[in-house]
Amino acid sequence: MRTPRPRPRAVVAAAGAAALTAAALIAAPLTGAATAAAAPAVKPVPAVAGHELVKGAGSPLTIAQCQAQWGINCYTPTQYRQAYDLNPLYRAGVTGKGRTIVIVDSFGSPTIQHDLDVYSKQFGMPSTKVQVVKWGDVPPFDPTNPDHTGWAGESTLDVEMAHAIAPAAHIVLLETGVAETEGVTGLPEMMDGEKALIDQGVGDVITQSFGATENTFPGFAQGDFSSIRKLRYAFEAAARNGVTVLGSSGDGGATDATEDGTSNYPYRVNSWPSSDPLVTSVGGTQLHLDQAGERTAPDSVYNDYGAGGGGQSHVFARPAYQNGVRDVVGAQRGTPDISMAAAVDGGAWVYSSYDPSATGWDVYGGTSEASPLFSGIVALADQVAGHRVGDIHTALYALAKGTEKFGGVVDVKDGTNNSYDGVTGYTAVKGYDMATGLGTVDAARFVPALALLSPRR
């Protein structure tokens, strides 16, 4: 069995109360993140296996302390809230109240509620109840099993990032019993669980921090894409029921992992479910913030211990909502659609205790961070609209027209790129590009605009 490879591509060591160890920057290889020296992808391991933690209670550090200890920036939810202009919404009572975010992960975490409570208290936020739904035969958690701890780290990141943006939203953590890797492995269980919740009316937005390279699905080499198309039933159900579905665009830039996970393809590829036209693909940026959360420079493309996934699908044709960017995407579906914070240099503080030998604060990066962050944005829009905003693609591309901040879509155009592991990627330029999609968001403008352009279904 291959090890699970959820999307948080790089992790920095946790900080202990008395002393800090050197950061152990690792590559978790779903999309081929590099080691600290930016080497090619390594043998697949769970996303949080191998990073160094100090046992015992710890505290997040300031940006200056992170720079001194590890040479990176590290950010809190307070800084994210300032950077994404969320505070005006909170002051108006827009907190995600009454809306539900569904998070899908293999195995989950046995300490998820406790860890969210600690995280929330640290940053002065009210916590929220995490409803755990086990789908299928989910084995008892084993902290010595790297499959389990890898996905527990992913689950923790997902829950805490969604909560950071939409603190009053209800969170459902859907845990499946088969680890998702490449090809179809683990995906039927995830899609079955998602559809069951949709059919029960549970969830307004679903966030998926996982993916498999399109090329690894059975039949792909022969031009037979049925193995992917047969897995779309959950997304089709979501579309019928007005549920928004998000997917991380990946962390290998314009390439992604081969079937055995030991390397990346030496040419441009894409990954599913991000590439699905029914899924809003969430790419990655690098934030440049000061301690107050103010930008010191425009956002860049995430490209440090991984790179924001993006490019043309080889399975799906260009959907109608991308007709306006046909000169960029050509005849195929292009990803990502929108982007949020994902760089390790500028990663997010996360608290976890699922491994009793490694309890503390970590800094995560990867588009695994970006998708749950954006799920919080969607939950806020759901609250403002008073109903589910549903498939947001048409509204999203409409909001990006005109001036760069019209409707709260903020173009990322600084000339950085998502080239990675020897594969030439795409450059962030004015307008839509396959490095960051339409760009990122100014939430105070974007949330009410998205709500306005999303009629009740």
Solvent accessible surface area in square Angstrom, and as a share of the most:
residue,aa,sasa,rsa
1,M,202,0.90
2,R,72,0.26
3,T,35,0.20
4,P,0,0.00
5,R,1,0.00
6,P,0,0.00
7,R,0,0.00
8,P,0,0.00
9,R,0,0.00
10,A,0,0.00
11,V,0,0.00
12,V,0,0.00
13,A,0,0.00
14,A,0,0.00
15,A,0,0.00
16,G,8,0.07
17,A,87,0.67
18,A,106,0.82
19,A,66,0.51
20,L,49,0.24
21,T,45,0.26
22,A,75,0.59
23,A,28,0.22
24,A,27,0.21
25,L,33,0.16
26,I,26,0.13
27,A,4,0.03
28,A,0,0.00
29,P,0,0.00
30,L,1,0.00
31,T,1,0.01
32,G,0,0.00
33,A,0,0.00
34,A,2,0.01
35,T,39,0.23
36,A,56,0.43
37,A,89,0.69
38,A,71,0.55
39,A,39,0.30
40,P,89,0.56
41,A,13,0.10
42,V,57,0.32
43,K,149,0.63
44,P,9,0.06
45,V,50,0.29
46,P,2,0.01
47,A,0,0.00
48,V,6,0.04
49,A,26,0.20
50,G,68,0.65
51,H,18,0.08
52,E,73,0.33
53,L,37,0.18
54,V,30,0.17
55,K,140,0.60
56,G,37,0.36
57,A,78,0.61
58,G,10,0.10
59,S,59,0.38
60,P,23,0.15
61,L,27,0.14
62,T,55,0.32
63,I,11,0.06
64,A,68,0.52
65,Q,85,0.38
66,C,0,0.00
67,Q,89,0.40
68,A,89,0.69
69,Q,92,0.41
70,W,31,0.11
71,G,56,0.54
72,I,7,0.03
73,N,26,0.14
74,C,2,0.01
75,Y,0,0.00
76,T,20,0.12
77,P,3,0.02
78,T,85,0.49
79,Q,6,0.03
80,Y,1,0.01
81,R,37,0.13
82,Q,68,0.30
83,A,11,0.08
84,Y,0,0.00
85,D,43,0.22
86,L,0,0.00
87,N,44,0.23
88,P,49,0.31
89,L,14,0.07
90,Y,36,0.14
91,R,187,0.68
92,A,78,0.61
93,G,42,0.40
94,V,18,0.11
95,T,32,0.19
96,G,0,0.00
97,K,143,0.61
98,G,68,0.66
99,R,38,0.14
100,T,21,0.12
101,I,0,0.00
102,V,0,0.00
103,I,0,0.00
104,V,0,0.00
105,D,0,0.00
106,S,0,0.00
107,F,22,0.09
108,G,1,0.01
109,S,7,0.04
110,P,81,0.51
111,T,34,0.20
112,I,6,0.03
113,Q,53,0.24
114,H,96,0.43
115,D,0,0.00
116,L,0,0.00
117,D,58,0.30
118,V,43,0.25
119,Y,0,0.00
120,S,1,0.01
121,K,171,0.72
122,Q,82,0.37
123,F,35,0.14
124,G,69,0.67
125,M,14,0.06
126,P,96,0.60
127,S,46,0.30
128,T,22,0.13
129,K,134,0.57
130,V,6,0.04
131,Q,77,0.34
132,V,60,0.35
133,V,33,0.19
134,K,125,0.53
135,W,84,0.29
136,G,62,0.59
137,D,129,0.67
138,V,22,0.12
139,P,50,0.31
140,P,122,0.77
141,F,48,0.20
142,D,55,0.28
143,P,53,0.33
144,T,117,0.68
145,N,46,0.23
146,P,65,0.41
147,D,17,0.09
148,H,12,0.05
149,T,15,0.09
150,G,0,0.00
151,W,0,0.00
152,A,0,0.00
153,G,0,0.00
154,E,0,0.00
155,S,0,0.00
156,T,0,0.00
157,L,0,0.00
158,D,1,0.00
159,V,0,0.00
160,E,0,0.00
161,M,1,0.01
162,A,0,0.00
163,H,0,0.00
164,A,1,0.00
165,I,0,0.00
166,A,0,0.00
167,P,10,0.07
168,A,42,0.32
169,A,0,0.00
170,H,61,0.27
171,I,0,0.00
172,V,0,0.00
173,L,0,0.00
174,L,0,0.00
175,E,3,0.01
176,T,0,0.00
177,G,17,0.17
178,V,52,0.30
179,A,3,0.03
180,E,0,0.00
181,T,2,0.01
182,E,1,0.00
183,G,4,0.04
184,V,53,0.30
185,T,55,0.32
186,G,3,0.03
187,L,0,0.00
188,P,48,0.30
189,E,54,0.24
190,M,0,0.00
191,M,0,0.00
192,D,58,0.30
193,G,0,0.00
194,E,0,0.00
195,K,59,0.25
196,A,19,0.14
197,L,8,0.04
198,I,4,0.02
199,D,85,0.44
200,Q,123,0.55
201,G,46,0.44
202,V,41,0.23
203,G,4,0.04
204,D,12,0.06
205,V,0,0.00
206,I,1,0.00
207,T,1,0.01
208,Q,0,0.00
209,S,1,0.00
210,F,1,0.00
211,G,0,0.00
212,A,0,0.00
213,T,0,0.00
214,E,0,0.00
215,N,28,0.14
216,T,9,0.05
217,F,6,0.03
218,P,81,0.51
219,G,22,0.21
220,F,33,0.14
221,A,91,0.70
222,Q,147,0.65
223,G,49,0.47
224,D,71,0.37
225,F,48,0.20
226,S,42,0.27
227,S,22,0.14
228,I,1,0.00
229,R,109,0.40
230,K,149,0.63
231,L,11,0.06
232,R,37,0.13
233,Y,65,0.25
234,A,0,0.00
235,F,1,0.01
236,E,70,0.31
237,A,0,0.00
238,A,1,0.00
239,A,48,0.37
240,R,164,0.60
241,N,64,0.33
242,G,3,0.02
243,V,4,0.02
244,T,0,0.00
245,V,5,0.03
246,L,0,0.00
247,G,0,0.00
248,S,0,0.00
249,S,5,0.03
250,G,1,0.01
251,D,0,0.00
252,G,0,0.00
253,G,2,0.02
254,A,1,0.01
255,T,4,0.02
256,D,5,0.02
257,A,1,0.01
258,T,27,0.16
259,E,99,0.44
260,D,78,0.40
261,G,1,0.01
262,T,69,0.40
263,S,49,0.31
264,N,14,0.07
265,Y,33,0.12
266,P,111,0.70
267,Y,115,0.44
268,R,103,0.38
269,V,4,0.02
270,N,6,0.03
271,S,2,0.01
272,W,0,0.00
273,P,0,0.00
274,S,0,0.00
275,S,0,0.00
276,D,0,0.00
277,P,21,0.13
278,L,45,0.22
279,V,0,0.00
280,T,2,0.01
281,S,0,0.00
282,V,0,0.00
283,G,0,0.00
284,G,0,0.00
285,T,0,0.00
286,Q,31,0.14
287,L,1,0.01
288,H,41,0.18
289,L,10,0.05
290,D,57,0.30
291,Q,100,0.44
292,A,70,0.55
293,G,0,0.00
294,E,85,0.38
295,R,91,0.33
296,T,94,0.55
297,A,43,0.33
298,P,100,0.63
299,D,8,0.04
300,S,11,0.07
301,V,4,0.02
302,Y,0,0.00
303,N,59,0.30
304,D,35,0.18
305,Y,36,0.14
306,G,0,0.00
307,A,0,0.00
308,G,0,0.00
309,G,3,0.03
310,G,4,0.04
311,G,2,0.02
312,Q,66,0.29
313,S,0,0.00
314,H,84,0.38
315,V,7,0.04
316,F,5,0.02
317,A,68,0.52
318,R,67,0.25
319,P,19,0.12
320,A,81,0.63
321,Y,40,0.15
322,Q,0,0.00
323,N,53,0.27
324,G,71,0.68
325,V,20,0.11
326,R,126,0.46
327,D,126,0.65
328,V,53,0.31
329,V,0,0.00
330,G,29,0.28
331,A,70,0.54
332,Q,52,0.23
333,R,0,0.00
334,G,0,0.00
335,T,0,0.00
336,P,0,0.00
337,D,0,0.00
338,I,0,0.00
339,S,0,0.00
340,M,0,0.00
341,A,1,0.01
342,A,0,0.00
343,A,1,0.01
344,V,0,0.00
345,D,36,0.19
346,G,2,0.02
347,G,0,0.00
348,A,1,0.01
349,W,1,0.00
350,V,0,0.00
351,Y,17,0.07
352,S,3,0.02
353,S,19,0.12
354,Y,15,0.06
355,D,30,0.16
356,P,104,0.65
357,S,57,0.37
358,A,15,0.11
359,T,27,0.15
360,G,0,0.00
361,W,3,0.01
362,D,1,0.00
363,V,0,0.00
364,Y,0,0.00
365,G,0,0.00
366,G,0,0.00
367,T,0,0.00
368,S,0,0.00
369,E,0,0.00
370,A,0,0.00
371,S,0,0.00
372,P,0,0.00
373,L,0,0.00
374,F,0,0.00
375,S,0,0.00
376,G,0,0.00
377,I,0,0.00
378,V,0,0.00
379,A,0,0.00
380,L,0,0.00
381,A,0,0.00
382,D,0,0.00
383,Q,46,0.21
384,V,62,0.35
385,A,25,0.19
386,G,42,0.41
387,H,24,0.11
388,R,53,0.20
389,V,0,0.00
390,G,0,0.00
391,D,47,0.24
392,I,1,0.00
393,H,2,0.01
394,T,102,0.59
395,A,9,0.07
396,L,0,0.00
397,Y,20,0.08
398,A,39,0.30
399,L,5,0.03
400,A,29,0.23
401,K,139,0.59
402,G,76,0.73
403,T,103,0.60
404,E,73,0.33
405,K,96,0.41
406,F,116,0.48
407,G,13,0.13
408,G,0,0.00
409,V,3,0.02
410,V,31,0.18
411,D,21,0.11
412,V,3,0.02
413,K,94,0.40
414,D,62,0.32
415,G,43,0.41
416,T,50,0.29
417,N,57,0.29
418,N,0,0.00
419,S,39,0.25
420,Y,18,0.07
421,D,50,0.26
422,G,86,0.83
423,V,8,0.05
424,T,95,0.55
425,G,8,0.07
426,Y,32,0.12
427,T,59,0.34
428,A,0,0.00
429,V,74,0.42
430,K,167,0.71
431,G,34,0.32
432,Y,15,0.06
433,D,5,0.03
434,M,8,0.04
435,A,0,0.00
436,T,0,0.00
437,G,0,0.00
438,L,13,0.06
439,G,0,0.00
440,T,2,0.01
441,V,3,0.02
442,D,18,0.09
443,A,0,0.00
444,A,25,0.20
445,R,119,0.43
446,F,0,0.00
447,V,0,0.00
448,P,55,0.35
449,A,19,0.15
450,L,0,0.00
451,A,10,0.08
452,L,148,0.74
453,L,79,0.39
454,S,3,0.02
455,P,95,0.60
456,R,164,0.60
457,R,152,0.55
